[in-house]
Amino acid sequence: YRPGPPVPIDAAHRSGLPHRGVWLFVLSKDTEVLLVKRSAAMATCPNKLSIVGEHHVGRETDAECARRALAEELPFFSGVVAQPSGLERKWFVHDYGDGRRDVSLISEWIVELPLSSRRATGLMRHGWASQHEARRLAFTPLSSAIHLLRTKPRAFCAEPTFPAWLVRSMLRICQHHATVRPACEYEFNMTSRRGRGRPPALG
């Protein structure tokens, strides 16, 4: 990493400097994943879908960044904890087309809520803050999220890099976590069969 004092994230993007970040896969008790619709006012990926993510501030560890992301982005879920996904860190490199280049070392985390997607959605609506950078937060069946990433990658941030990474990460999470795998068994099997079969309904 670059020696010296920490560099603001916008300056890091404009200079293409390596930095760190976390992605959070927030899962409800009924194994739906939280997708974020970014605000139209955002400089990066306006009106695009994403998951909860955060860049490191200063010398934060991955765990500290994940905790801060939860506190800042999802304050309505008090007491929940982000757990390491078990996936190796990965370099995410993407040119945004406006002179900014994201070169970030990503650590992925899983947040398993003790709530159904319906109950979690109710808490989000009750605790919504107007200044939040997301226009909308919504839980989506994990299999449907994977299918959407595959069939409509342009709906997501940093296409095609980010959607492709998310598909691989979600499938690996399905493969290695027994409590999650049944929710995306269809898409996991379709990967093995190279896409044959009827896709699941979105919604």
Order of alpha helices (4+ residues) and beta strands (2+ residues): alpha-beta-beta-beta-beta-alpha-beta-beta-beta-alpha-beta-alpha-alpha-alpha
